[in-house]
Amino acid sequence: MAEFLSMGGHGFFIWTSYAIVFAVLTYVFVAPIHRRRRLIRDLSRQQPEDR
């Protein structure tokens, strides 16, 4: 297992790259969802209360 994680001495760079890609992909998928929810909330607050 240790040999797999070290990947011939390049493990730090490989696993760091995987972590960065995972973080970026997570942001790419989560940010629009969060932005949409915030936009809907803000628009609903701007609507007049007596419909």
Backbone atoms as SQL, in Angstrom:
CREATE TABLE atoms (id INTEGER PRIMARY KEY, chain TEXT, resi INTEGER, resn TEXT, atom TEXT, x REAL, y REAL, z REAL);
INSERT INTO atoms VALUES
  (1, 'A', 1, 'MET', 'N', 0.823, -1.188, 0.000),
  (2, 'A', 1, 'MET', 'CA', 0.000, 0.000, 0.000),
  (3, 'A', 1, 'MET', 'C', 0.871, 1.258, 0.000),
  (4, 'A', 2, 'ALA', 'N', 1.939, 1.233, 0.776),
  (5, 'A', 2, 'ALA', 'CA', 2.827, 2.395, 0.835),
  (6, 'A', 2, 'ALA', 'C', 3.470, 2.648, -0.523),
  (7, 'A', 3, 'GLU', 'N', 3.822, 1.576, -1.233),
  (8, 'A', 3, 'GLU', 'CA', 4.414, 1.727, -2.567),
  (9, 'A', 3, 'GLU', 'C', 3.404, 2.358, -3.534),
  (10, 'A', 4, 'PHE', 'N', 2.144, 1.954, -3.414),
  (11, 'A', 4, 'PHE', 'CA', 1.098, 2.533, -4.263),
  (12, 'A', 4, 'PHE', 'C', 0.951, 4.024, -3.987),
  (13, 'A', 5, 'LEU', 'N', 0.941, 4.403, -2.719),
  (14, 'A', 5, 'LEU', 'CA', 0.782, 5.816, -2.365),
  (15, 'A', 5, 'LEU', 'C', 2.002, 6.654, -2.740),
  (16, 'A', 6, 'SER', 'N', 3.197, 6.063, -2.671),
  (17, 'A', 6, 'SER', 'CA', 4.394, 6.829, -3.022),
  (18, 'A', 6, 'SER', 'C', 4.576, 6.933, -4.529),
  (19, 'A', 7, 'MET', 'N', 4.043, 5.990, -5.282),
  (20, 'A', 7, 'MET', 'CA', 4.079, 5.977, -6.754),
  (21, 'A', 7, 'MET', 'C', 5.469, 6.276, -7.293),
  (22, 'A', 8, 'GLY', 'N', 6.411, 5.527, -6.793),
  (23, 'A', 8, 'GLY', 'CA', 7.776, 5.649, -7.299),
  (24, 'A', 8, 'GLY', 'C', 8.436, 6.974, -6.966),
  (25, 'A', 9, 'GLY', 'N', 8.063, 7.579, -5.868),
  (26, 'A', 9, 'GLY', 'CA', 8.667, 8.838, -5.456),
  (27, 'A', 9, 'GLY', 'C', 7.925, 10.069, -5.960),
  (28, 'A', 10, 'HIS', 'N', 6.907, 9.867, -6.770),
  (29, 'A', 10, 'HIS', 'CA', 6.150, 10.994, -7.318),
  (30, 'A', 10, 'HIS', 'C', 4.776, 11.132, -6.680),
  (31, 'A', 11, 'GLY', 'N', 4.514, 10.388, -5.645),
  (32, 'A', 11, 'GLY', 'CA', 3.200, 10.352, -5.017),
  (33, 'A', 11, 'GLY', 'C', 2.708, 11.703, -4.525),
  (34, 'A', 12, 'PHE', 'N', 3.592, 12.485, -3.939),
  (35, 'A', 12, 'PHE', 'CA', 3.171, 13.788, -3.417),
  (36, 'A', 12, 'PHE', 'C', 2.590, 14.652, -4.530),
  (37, 'A', 13, 'PHE', 'N', 3.273, 14.706, -5.652),
  (38, 'A', 13, 'PHE', 'CA', 2.818, 15.543, -6.764),
  (39, 'A', 13, 'PHE', 'C', 1.548, 14.981, -7.395),
  (40, 'A', 14, 'ILE', 'N', 1.473, 13.674, -7.510),
  (41, 'A', 14, 'ILE', 'CA', 0.296, 13.039, -8.120),
  (42, 'A', 14, 'ILE', 'C', -0.930, 13.244, -7.244),
  (43, 'A', 15, 'TRP', 'N', -0.805, 12.956, -5.938),
  (44, 'A', 15, 'TRP', 'CA', -1.956, 13.079, -5.052),
  (45, 'A', 15, 'TRP', 'C', -2.352, 14.541, -4.845),
  (46, 'A', 16, 'THR', 'N', -1.383, 15.445, -4.877),
  (47, 'A', 16, 'THR', 'CA', -1.707, 16.867, -4.803),
  (48, 'A', 16, 'THR', 'C', -2.483, 17.294, -6.043),
  (49, 'A', 17, 'SER', 'N', -2.079, 16.798, -7.192),
  (50, 'A', 17, 'SER', 'CA', -2.793, 17.114, -8.434),
  (51, 'A', 17, 'SER', 'C', -4.221, 16.585, -8.387),
  (52, 'A', 18, 'TYR', 'N', -4.392, 15.365, -7.908),
  (53, 'A', 18, 'TYR', 'CA', -5.739, 14.812, -7.766),
  (54, 'A', 18, 'TYR', 'C', -6.587, 15.654, -6.816),
  (55, 'A', 19, 'ALA', 'N', -6.001, 16.089, -5.720),
  (56, 'A', 19, 'ALA', 'CA', -6.743, 16.896, -4.747),
  (57, 'A', 19, 'ALA', 'C', -7.159, 18.235, -5.349),
  (58, 'A', 20, 'ILE', 'N', -6.265, 18.862, -6.098),
  (59, 'A', 20, 'ILE', 'CA', -6.588, 20.151, -6.723),
  (60, 'A', 20, 'ILE', 'C', -7.697, 19.978, -7.753),
  (61, 'A', 21, 'VAL', 'N', -7.598, 18.938, -8.585),
  (62, 'A', 21, 'VAL', 'CA', -8.633, 18.686, -9.592),
  (63, 'A', 21, 'VAL', 'C', -9.968, 18.407, -8.918),
  (64, 'A', 22, 'PHE', 'N', -9.966, 17.624, -7.853),
  (65, 'A', 22, 'PHE', 'CA', -11.198, 17.329, -7.124),
  (66, 'A', 22, 'PHE', 'C', -11.799, 18.606, -6.546),
  (67, 'A', 23, 'ALA', 'N', -10.974, 19.478, -5.993),
  (68, 'A', 23, 'ALA', 'CA', -11.471, 20.737, -5.420),
  (69, 'A', 23, 'ALA', 'C', -12.059, 21.638, -6.504),
  (70, 'A', 24, 'VAL', 'N', -11.393, 21.733, -7.630),
  (71, 'A', 24, 'VAL', 'CA', -11.890, 22.580, -8.720),
  (72, 'A', 24, 'VAL', 'C', -13.201, 22.030, -9.272),
  (73, 'A', 25, 'LEU', 'N', -13.275, 20.723, -9.496),
  (74, 'A', 25, 'LEU', 'CA', -14.510, 20.124, -9.998),
  (75, 'A', 25, 'LEU', 'C', -15.656, 20.285, -9.012),
  (76, 'A', 26, 'THR', 'N', -15.371, 20.152, -7.734),
  (77, 'A', 26, 'THR', 'CA', -16.396, 20.360, -6.721),
  (78, 'A', 26, 'THR', 'C', -16.904, 21.796, -6.780),
  (79, 'A', 27, 'TYR', 'N', -15.998, 22.749, -6.907),
  (80, 'A', 27, 'TYR', 'CA', -16.404, 24.148, -7.010),
  (81, 'A', 27, 'TYR', 'C', -17.236, 24.387, -8.264),
  (82, 'A', 28, 'VAL', 'N', -16.819, 23.797, -9.376),
  (83, 'A', 28, 'VAL', 'CA', -17.523, 23.994, -10.646),
  (84, 'A', 28, 'VAL', 'C', -18.958, 23.472, -10.563),
  (85, 'A', 29, 'PHE', 'N', -19.177, 22.407, -9.817),
  (86, 'A', 29, 'PHE', 'CA', -20.521, 21.852, -9.698),
  (87, 'A', 29, 'PHE', 'C', -21.350, 22.513, -8.600),
  (88, 'A', 30, 'VAL', 'N', -20.719, 22.959, -7.526),
  (89, 'A', 30, 'VAL', 'CA', -21.449, 23.491, -6.376),
  (90, 'A', 30, 'VAL', 'C', -21.730, 24.991, -6.506),
  (91, 'A', 31, 'ALA', 'N', -20.823, 25.748, -7.061),
  (92, 'A', 31, 'ALA', 'CA', -20.981, 27.201, -7.139),
  (93, 'A', 31, 'ALA', 'C', -22.242, 27.627, -7.892),
  (94, 'A', 32, 'PRO', 'N', -22.556, 27.056, -9.059),
  (95, 'A', 32, 'PRO', 'CA', -23.783, 27.479, -9.744),
  (96, 'A', 32, 'PRO', 'C', -25.054, 27.142, -8.961),
  (97, 'A', 33, 'ILE', 'N', -25.046, 26.039, -8.253),
  (98, 'A', 33, 'ILE', 'CA', -26.208, 25.672, -7.440),
  (99, 'A', 33, 'ILE', 'C', -26.399, 26.695, -6.339),
  (100, 'A', 34, 'HIS', 'N', -25.318, 27.050, -5.679),
  (101, 'A', 34, 'HIS', 'CA', -25.386, 28.048, -4.605),
  (102, 'A', 34, 'HIS', 'C', -25.818, 29.409, -5.160),
  (103, 'A', 35, 'ARG', 'N', -25.250, 29.790, -6.308),
  (104, 'A', 35, 'ARG', 'CA', -25.582, 31.071, -6.925),
  (105, 'A', 35, 'ARG', 'C', -27.059, 31.115, -7.313),
  (106, 'A', 36, 'ARG', 'N', -27.587, 30.011, -7.843),
  (107, 'A', 36, 'ARG', 'CA', -28.999, 29.950, -8.241),
  (108, 'A', 36, 'ARG', 'C', -29.914, 30.093, -7.034),
  (109, 'A', 37, 'ARG', 'N', -29.593, 29.400, -5.947),
  (110, 'A', 37, 'ARG', 'CA', -30.406, 29.501, -4.727),
  (111, 'A', 37, 'ARG', 'C', -30.405, 30.922, -4.177),
  (112, 'A', 38, 'ARG', 'N', -29.229, 31.561, -4.199),
  (113, 'A', 38, 'ARG', 'CA', -29.136, 32.933, -3.699),
  (114, 'A', 38, 'ARG', 'C', -29.933, 33.891, -4.589),
  (115, 'A', 39, 'LEU', 'N', -29.868, 33.684, -5.902),
  (116, 'A', 39, 'LEU', 'CA', -30.614, 34.523, -6.830),
  (117, 'A', 39, 'LEU', 'C', -32.119, 34.369, -6.623),
  (118, 'A', 40, 'ILE', 'N', -32.581, 33.151, -6.469),
  (119, 'A', 40, 'ILE', 'CA', -34.011, 32.913, -6.228),
  (120, 'A', 40, 'ILE', 'C', -34.443, 33.559, -4.916),
  (121, 'A', 41, 'ARG', 'N', -33.625, 33.438, -3.879),
  (122, 'A', 41, 'ARG', 'CA', -33.940, 34.054, -2.586),
  (123, 'A', 41, 'ARG', 'C', -34.001, 35.568, -2.705),
  (124, 'A', 42, 'ASP', 'N', -33.033, 36.152, -3.401),
  (125, 'A', 42, 'ASP', 'CA', -33.021, 37.610, -3.561),
  (126, 'A', 42, 'ASP', 'C', -34.205, 38.094, -4.388),
  (127, 'A', 43, 'LEU', 'N', -34.547, 37.374, -5.443),
  (128, 'A', 43, 'LEU', 'CA', -35.687, 37.769, -6.263),
  (129, 'A', 43, 'LEU', 'C', -37.005, 37.639, -5.505),
  (130, 'A', 44, 'SER', 'N', -37.111, 36.614, -4.674),
  (131, 'A', 44, 'SER', 'CA', -38.342, 36.455, -3.899),
  (132, 'A', 44, 'SER', 'C', -38.490, 37.568, -2.853),
  (133, 'A', 45, 'ARG', 'N', -37.382, 38.078, -2.365),
  (134, 'A', 45, 'ARG', 'CA', -37.445, 39.195, -1.407),
  (135, 'A', 45, 'ARG', 'C', -37.858, 40.495, -2.094),
  (136, 'A', 46, 'GLN', 'N', -37.579, 40.629, -3.368),
  (137, 'A', 46, 'GLN', 'CA', -37.924, 41.841, -4.106),
  (138, 'A', 46, 'GLN', 'C', -39.391, 41.852, -4.539),
  (139, 'A', 47, 'GLN', 'N', -40.032, 40.717, -4.554),
  (140, 'A', 47, 'GLN', 'CA', -41.434, 40.627, -4.955),
  (141, 'A', 47, 'GLN', 'C', -42.303, 41.331, -3.925),
  (142, 'A', 48, 'PRO', 'N', -43.359, 42.018, -4.361),
  (143, 'A', 48, 'PRO', 'CA', -44.291, 42.608, -3.394),
  (144, 'A', 48, 'PRO', 'C', -45.006, 41.496, -2.614),
  (145, 'A', 49, 'GLU', 'N', -45.292, 41.760, -1.380),
  (146, 'A', 49, 'GLU', 'CA', -45.905, 40.752, -0.511),
  (147, 'A', 49, 'GLU', 'C', -47.370, 40.483, -0.844),
  (148, 'A', 50, 'ASP', 'N', -48.105, 41.464, -1.362),
  (149, 'A', 50, 'ASP', 'CA', -49.526, 41.280, -1.617),
  (150, 'A', 50, 'ASP', 'C', -49.767, 40.866, -3.073),
  (151, 'A', 51, 'ARG', 'N', -49.759, 39.593, -3.292),
  (152, 'A', 51, 'ARG', 'CA', -49.991, 39.087, -4.658),
  (153, 'A', 51, 'ARG', 'C', -51.401, 38.669, -4.828);
